[in-house]
């Protein structure tokens, strides 16, 4: 099963995982065709749990890192 076939994440599901974000960010994230794992990892890092996850050997990279960048773009 290809990545596209396996994933049909709705905007509501995305917001349930990463929190209430604006529609432009929802669209930008969905265009990345993320997995649930990507979303959960990015959400954890965005809420400040990245240090704990990194210590557990779960660094952020790839799609999850791109999602994190979108989620935290306004924080800078």
Beta strands, then each sheet from edge to edge (+ up, - down):
end
